[in-house]
């Protein structure tokens, strides 16, 4: 039986990227974005509401889906699927989309007026901090797809030598407080393979927890039985994190990873309670969510550039960037999904 709440949670997390990346244009985190409207503490604090858990949840869901996928296909077919669904869109996105983001970064910050071809040369020959905000090479938002591809292959080695049943029986014995304390290994793994806050180690263990723990019905039932405890702790510490950040700009790793873990548990609960259903809208975004992820940021940066240079009012800038990028991304998805070769390279199902 298909677990519709996983598809719907994935869709919601990806759609959250539109406000998150819009507000990043006004971040006060000590670094700029591809285009930048100046520091705004309120908008930066709104990002803190979802930042600890929304991308982390995607890796947990990926681990859960890997468990269900490997029940239906062998390792060879799984790897082939990962290559076509992740590696191909990543490479094509690096070639076709990400350089356009750095082009507009150079236009915005450095007044670049050169050709797109010259910008491509600059992009593929300049390696600085990998943010791309200076026009140099970057994986951009496609870091997620690259990480997921690497993690999927690495996880196969673990899965091969550590049987699912051997691990899950230990998780089944854990009470809710032990499950909550699992944020500690997630926090410790955060420091392994950390690239500017994007941690390969953390996302790797979250993927494995999705595979071994969250895919098990008994463990999910145990979390659901303690939903008041989980949701209560999450709301309390989430509020504390936002207040502390807004007033003191504090964003400590330990605190953030705890809130992130509680956010993952809470999203699973909310998904099971309210999102385990399908309709025309959910079916549409189940198909569209991954291509939307690939397309959205390039479109958002371009619209952001023109919004900041043509509009003076921050409210209208936000509206134009947020809603404009969403509409244009959907429009591009509709066009691309009707062209077979483009359909394949952005991972349309």
C-alpha positions as CSV (number, residue, x, y, z in Angstrom):
1,X,0.0,0.0,0.0
2,X,1.4,3.3,-1.1
3,X,2.2,5.8,1.7
4,X,0.7,8.9,0.3
5,X,1.9,11.1,3.2
6,X,5.5,10.6,2.2
7,X,4.8,12.0,-1.3
8,X,2.8,14.9,0.2
9,X,5.5,15.7,2.8
10,X,8.1,15.7,0.1
11,X,6.0,18.1,-2.0
12,X,5.5,20.4,1.0
13,X,9.2,20.5,1.8
14,X,10.1,21.3,-1.8
15,X,7.5,24.0,-2.0
16,X,8.9,25.6,1.1
17,X,12.0,26.4,-0.9
18,X,10.2,29.2,-2.6
19,X,9.7,31.3,0.6
20,X,13.1,30.1,2.0
21,X,15.1,31.1,-1.1
22,X,13.1,34.3,-1.5
23,X,13.8,35.4,2.1
24,X,17.5,34.4,1.6
25,X,17.8,37.5,-0.6
26,X,17.5,39.5,2.7
27,X,19.4,37.1,5.0
28,X,21.6,38.4,7.8
29,X,23.7,35.2,8.2
30,X,27.0,36.9,7.3
31,X,26.9,36.1,3.6
32,X,25.0,37.3,0.7
33,X,22.9,35.4,-1.9
34,X,23.1,35.4,-5.8
35,X,21.2,38.7,-5.5
36,X,20.8,40.6,-2.3
37,X,18.4,43.1,-0.9
38,X,20.2,43.9,2.4
39,X,19.9,42.4,5.9
40,X,16.4,41.9,7.3
41,X,16.3,40.1,10.7
42,X,12.6,39.3,10.5
43,X,12.8,37.5,7.2
44,X,16.0,35.7,8.3
45,X,14.2,34.6,11.5
46,X,11.3,33.2,9.4
47,X,13.8,31.0,7.6
48,X,14.9,29.6,11.0
49,X,11.4,28.3,11.5
50,X,11.9,25.6,8.8
51,X,15.7,25.5,8.2
52,X,16.6,22.9,10.9
53,X,14.3,20.2,9.6
54,X,12.8,20.7,6.1
55,X,15.8,19.5,4.0
56,X,16.8,16.9,6.6
57,X,13.3,15.4,6.3
58,X,13.9,14.9,2.6
59,X,16.8,12.6,3.3
60,X,14.8,10.6,5.9
61,X,12.0,10.2,3.3
62,X,14.6,9.1,0.7
63,X,15.9,6.4,3.1
64,X,12.3,5.2,3.7
65,X,11.6,5.1,0.0
66,X,14.9,3.3,-0.6
67,X,13.7,0.5,1.7
68,X,10.4,0.1,-0.2
69,X,12.3,0.3,-3.5
70,X,14.8,-2.4,-2.7
71,X,11.9,-4.7,-1.7
72,X,10.8,-4.5,-5.4
73,X,14.0,-4.4,-7.3
74,X,17.6,-5.7,-7.0
75,X,20.7,-3.6,-6.3
76,X,21.6,-3.3,-10.0
77,X,18.2,-1.9,-10.9
78,X,18.3,0.4,-7.9
79,X,21.7,1.9,-8.9
80,X,20.5,2.3,-12.5
81,X,17.4,4.2,-11.2
82,X,19.6,6.4,-9.1
83,X,21.8,7.3,-12.1
84,X,18.9,8.2,-14.3
85,X,16.9,10.0,-11.6
86,X,19.7,11.8,-9.8
87,X,23.1,11.8,-11.6
88,X,21.8,12.7,-15.0
89,X,19.6,15.6,-13.8
90,X,22.5,16.8,-11.6
91,X,25.0,17.0,-14.5
92,X,22.4,18.5,-16.9
93,X,21.5,21.1,-14.2
94,X,25.1,22.0,-13.7
95,X,25.5,22.7,-17.4
96,X,22.1,24.3,-18.2
97,X,20.8,26.0,-15.1
98,X,23.3,26.8,-12.4
99,X,25.6,29.0,-14.6
100,X,22.6,31.3,-15.2
101,X,22.4,31.9,-11.4
102,X,26.0,32.9,-11.3
103,X,25.5,35.1,-14.4
104,X,22.9,37.2,-12.6
105,X,25.1,37.2,-9.4
106,X,27.9,38.8,-11.5
107,X,25.4,41.2,-13.1
108,X,24.1,42.3,-9.7
109,X,27.3,42.6,-7.7
110,X,29.9,43.4,-10.3
111,X,27.9,45.0,-13.2
112,X,28.9,42.2,-15.6
113,X,27.8,42.9,-19.2
114,X,29.5,40.1,-21.0
115,X,28.0,37.3,-23.0
116,X,26.5,34.1,-21.6
117,X,29.3,32.1,-23.3
118,X,32.0,34.1,-21.5
119,X,30.1,33.5,-18.2
120,X,30.2,29.8,-18.9
121,X,33.9,29.9,-19.3
122,X,34.3,31.9,-16.1
123,X,31.9,29.5,-14.2
124,X,33.8,26.3,-15.2
125,X,37.3,27.8,-14.6
126,X,36.9,29.7,-11.3
127,X,36.7,27.7,-8.1
128,X,36.5,29.9,-5.0
129,X,34.2,29.2,-2.0
130,X,31.7,27.1,-4.1
131,X,28.8,29.4,-3.2
132,X,28.7,30.8,-6.7
133,X,27.8,34.2,-5.3
134,X,30.9,35.7,-6.9
135,X,30.2,34.0,-10.2
136,X,32.5,31.1,-9.7
137,X,31.7,27.4,-9.9
138,X,29.0,26.0,-7.6
139,X,26.7,23.0,-7.5
140,X,24.1,25.6,-6.4
141,X,20.9,24.1,-5.0
142,X,21.7,20.9,-6.8
143,X,24.0,19.9,-3.9
144,X,20.9,18.0,-2.5
145,X,20.8,15.8,-5.6
146,X,24.5,15.2,-5.6
147,X,24.5,14.3,-1.8
148,X,21.5,12.0,-2.3
149,X,23.2,10.2,-5.1
150,X,26.4,9.7,-3.1
151,X,24.5,8.7,0.0
152,X,22.3,6.2,-1.8
153,X,25.4,4.4,-3.1
154,X,27.2,4.5,0.2
155,X,24.1,3.3,2.0
156,X,24.0,0.2,-0.2
157,X,27.3,-0.9,1.3
158,X,25.8,-0.6,4.8
159,X,22.6,-2.3,3.8
160,X,24.4,-5.2,2.2
161,X,26.4,-6.1,5.4
162,X,24.0,-5.0,8.1
163,X,20.6,-6.8,7.6
164,X,17.5,-4.8,8.1
165,X,15.9,-7.2,10.6
166,X,19.0,-7.2,12.8
167,X,18.9,-3.4,13.2
168,X,15.1,-2.8,13.3
169,X,14.5,-5.2,16.2
170,X,16.7,-3.0,18.4
171,X,14.9,0.1,17.3
172,X,11.5,-1.6,18.1
173,X,12.6,-2.0,21.7
174,X,13.4,1.7,22.1
175,X,10.9,3.9,24.0
176,X,10.0,7.4,22.8
177,X,12.7,9.0,24.9
178,X,15.4,6.8,23.3
179,X,14.0,7.8,19.9
180,X,14.2,11.4,20.8
181,X,17.8,11.0,22.0
182,X,18.8,9.7,18.6
183,X,19.3,13.4,17.7
184,X,22.7,13.1,19.4
185,X,24.4,10.8,16.8
186,X,22.7,13.0,14.1
187,X,24.3,16.1,15.8
188,X,27.7,14.4,16.0
189,X,27.6,13.3,12.4
190,X,27.0,16.9,11.4
191,X,30.7,17.6,11.7
192,X,31.7,14.9,9.3
193,X,31.9,16.0,5.6
194,X,30.5,19.4,6.4
195,X,30.7,21.8,3.4
196,X,29.6,25.2,4.5
197,X,26.8,23.8,6.7
198,X,25.8,21.1,4.2
199,X,26.8,17.9,6.0
200,X,27.3,14.7,4.2
201,X,27.7,12.8,7.5
202,X,24.5,14.1,9.0
203,X,22.4,13.4,5.9
204,X,23.9,10.0,5.5
205,X,22.8,8.9,9.0
206,X,19.4,10.5,8.4
207,X,19.1,8.4,5.3
208,X,20.0,5.3,7.2
209,X,17.5,6.1,10.0
210,X,14.9,6.5,7.3
211,X,15.8,3.1,5.9
212,X,16.2,1.1,9.2
213,X,13.8,3.0,11.6
214,X,11.2,5.2,10.0
215,X,10.2,2.5,7.4
216,X,9.1,0.2,10.2
217,X,5.4,0.4,11.1
218,X,5.9,-0.5,14.8
219,X,8.3,2.4,15.3
220,X,6.0,4.8,13.5
221,X,3.1,3.6,15.7
222,X,5.2,4.2,18.8
223,X,6.0,7.7,17.6
224,X,2.2,8.3,16.9
225,X,1.3,7.0,20.4
226,X,3.5,9.7,21.9
227,X,2.5,12.5,19.5
228,X,1.6,15.0,22.2
229,X,5.1,14.7,23.8
230,X,6.8,15.0,20.5
231,X,4.7,17.9,19.1
232,X,4.8,19.7,22.5
233,X,8.6,19.6,22.7
234,X,9.0,20.5,19.0
235,X,6.7,23.6,19.3
236,X,8.4,24.7,22.5
237,X,12.0,24.5,21.3
238,X,11.2,25.7,17.8
239,X,9.7,28.9,19.3
240,X,12.7,29.2,21.6
241,X,15.1,28.9,18.7
242,X,13.4,31.6,16.7
243,X,13.2,34.0,19.6
244,X,16.8,33.4,20.6
245,X,17.9,33.9,17.0
246,X,15.8,37.1,16.5
247,X,17.1,38.7,19.7
248,X,20.7,37.4,19.9
249,X,21.5,35.9,16.4
250,X,22.3,32.6,18.2
251,X,22.2,29.5,16.0
252,X,24.1,26.8,17.9
253,X,24.7,23.4,16.3
254,X,23.5,21.4,19.3
255,X,20.2,23.3,19.7
256,X,19.5,23.4,15.9
257,X,20.1,19.7,15.5
258,X,17.7,18.9,18.4
259,X,15.0,21.1,16.9
260,X,15.7,19.6,13.5
261,X,15.2,16.0,14.8
262,X,12.0,17.0,16.7
263,X,10.8,18.6,13.5
264,X,11.4,15.4,11.5
265,X,9.4,13.4,14.1
266,X,6.7,16.0,14.1
267,X,6.4,16.1,10.4
268,X,6.0,12.3,10.3
269,X,3.2,12.6,12.9
270,X,1.4,15.4,11.0
271,X,1.8,13.5,7.7
272,X,0.3,10.4,9.1
273,X,-2.6,12.3,10.7
274,X,-3.5,14.7,7.9
275,X,-1.6,14.0,4.7
276,X,-2.1,10.3,4.0
277,X,-4.5,10.9,1.1
278,X,-4.4,11.6,-2.6
279,X,-6.3,13.8,-5.0
280,X,-5.7,15.6,-8.3
281,X,-3.5,18.3,-6.7
282,X,-1.3,15.8,-4.7
283,X,-1.0,13.6,-7.7
284,X,0.1,16.5,-9.8
285,X,2.8,17.6,-7.4
286,X,3.9,14.0,-6.8
287,X,5.0,14.1,-10.4
288,X,6.1,17.7,-10.5
289,X,8.0,18.2,-7.2
290,X,11.4,16.9,-8.2
291,X,11.5,18.9,-11.5
292,X,10.3,21.9,-9.5
293,X,13.2,21.5,-7.2
294,X,15.7,21.4,-10.1
295,X,14.2,24.4,-11.9
296,X,13.0,26.7,-9.1
297,X,16.2,28.5,-7.9
298,X,17.5,29.6,-11.3
299,X,14.1,31.1,-12.1
300,X,13.9,32.7,-8.6
301,X,17.3,34.3,-8.9
302,X,16.5,35.8,-12.4
303,X,13.2,37.2,-11.2
304,X,14.9,38.4,-8.0
305,X,17.4,40.3,-10.1
306,X,14.8,42.2,-12.0
307,X,12.6,42.7,-9.0
308,X,15.3,44.3,-6.9
309,X,16.5,46.5,-9.8
310,X,13.0,47.6,-10.9
311,X,10.9,47.8,-7.7
312,X,11.6,49.9,-4.6
313,X,9.1,48.5,-2.1
314,X,10.3,45.4,-0.3
315,X,6.7,44.0,0.0
316,X,6.2,44.1,-3.8
317,X,9.7,42.7,-4.3
318,X,8.9,39.7,-2.1
319,X,5.5,39.1,-3.7
320,X,7.0,39.3,-7.2
321,X,9.9,37.0,-6.4
322,X,7.9,34.5,-4.3
323,X,4.7,34.1,-6.5
324,X,6.4,35.0,-9.8
325,X,9.0,32.3,-9.4
326,X,6.4,29.7,-8.4
327,X,4.2,30.5,-11.4
328,X,7.0,30.6,-13.9
329,X,8.5,27.4,-12.5
330,X,5.2,25.6,-13.0
331,X,4.9,27.0,-16.5
332,X,8.4,25.7,-17.4
333,X,7.6,22.3,-15.9
334,X,4.5,22.1,-18.1
335,X,6.5,22.9,-21.2
336,X,9.4,20.7,-20.4
337,X,7.2,17.7,-19.4
338,X,5.9,17.7,-23.0
339,X,9.4,17.5,-24.6
340,X,10.8,13.9,-24.3
341,X,14.5,14.7,-24.1
342,X,14.1,17.6,-21.6
343,X,11.6,15.5,-19.6
344,X,14.3,12.9,-19.0
345,X,17.1,15.3,-18.0
346,X,15.0,17.0,-15.2
347,X,13.7,13.7,-13.8
348,X,10.0,13.9,-14.7
349,X,8.4,10.6,-13.8
